[in-house]
């Protein structure tokens, strides 16, 4: 399952996959695989990603409130 929200957050922050990977200290290939949903990050890495985008693990990886807001769905 492609993680479109993760891609939207990265682009909103004007970051490339390369830049995010450097911040997270992982390879750009691995970050791309996470963004495409081909690989899952460890809990520690998921937390770093959530912190980077001022979000939570749930919002980014489990399609909760933030996901719905970015996709024009009601959160009520």
C-alpha positions as CSV (number, residue, x, y, z in Angstrom):
1,X,0.0,0.0,0.0
2,X,1.6,3.3,-1.1
3,X,1.9,5.8,1.7
4,X,0.6,8.9,-0.1
5,X,0.4,10.9,3.1
6,X,4.1,10.4,3.7
7,X,4.9,11.7,0.2
8,X,2.6,14.7,0.7
9,X,4.2,15.6,4.0
10,X,7.6,15.3,2.5
11,X,6.7,17.6,-0.4
12,X,4.9,20.0,1.9
13,X,8.1,20.4,3.7
14,X,10.0,20.9,0.4
15,X,12.2,17.9,1.0
16,X,13.4,15.3,-1.5
17,X,13.6,11.6,-0.6
18,X,17.4,12.1,-0.6
19,X,17.2,14.9,2.0
20,X,14.8,12.9,4.2
21,X,17.0,9.8,4.0
22,X,20.1,11.9,5.1
23,X,18.2,13.4,8.0
24,X,17.0,9.9,9.1
25,X,20.5,8.4,8.4
26,X,19.2,5.7,6.1
27,X,19.7,5.1,2.4
28,X,17.5,7.0,-0.1
29,X,16.5,3.6,-1.6
30,X,15.2,2.3,1.8
31,X,13.3,5.6,2.4
32,X,11.8,5.3,-1.1
33,X,10.7,1.7,-0.3
34,X,9.0,3.0,3.0
35,X,7.2,5.7,1.1
36,X,6.0,3.3,-1.5
37,X,4.9,0.8,1.1
38,X,7.3,-1.9,0.1
39,X,9.1,-1.9,3.4
40,X,8.0,-1.1,7.0
41,X,10.2,1.0,9.2
42,X,11.3,-0.2,12.7
43,X,9.4,1.4,15.5
44,X,12.4,3.6,16.2
45,X,12.6,4.8,12.6
46,X,8.8,5.3,12.4
47,X,9.1,7.6,15.4
48,X,11.9,9.5,13.8
49,X,9.8,9.9,10.6
50,X,6.8,11.1,12.7
51,X,8.9,13.5,14.6
52,X,10.5,14.9,11.4
53,X,7.0,15.7,10.1
54,X,5.6,16.9,13.4
55,X,3.1,14.1,13.4
56,X,2.5,10.7,15.1
57,X,3.2,7.2,14.0
58,X,-0.6,6.5,13.9
59,X,-1.3,9.5,11.7
60,X,1.4,8.6,9.2
61,X,1.3,4.8,9.1
62,X,-2.2,3.9,10.2
63,X,-4.3,6.4,8.2
64,X,-5.9,8.2,11.1
65,X,-7.1,11.9,11.4
66,X,-4.2,13.5,9.5
67,X,-4.7,11.1,6.6
68,X,-8.4,12.0,6.4
69,X,-7.7,15.7,6.5
70,X,-5.3,15.5,3.6
71,X,-7.8,13.5,1.6
72,X,-10.8,15.7,2.2
73,X,-12.6,13.3,4.5
74,X,-14.6,14.2,7.6
75,X,-12.9,13.5,10.9
76,X,-16.1,13.8,12.9
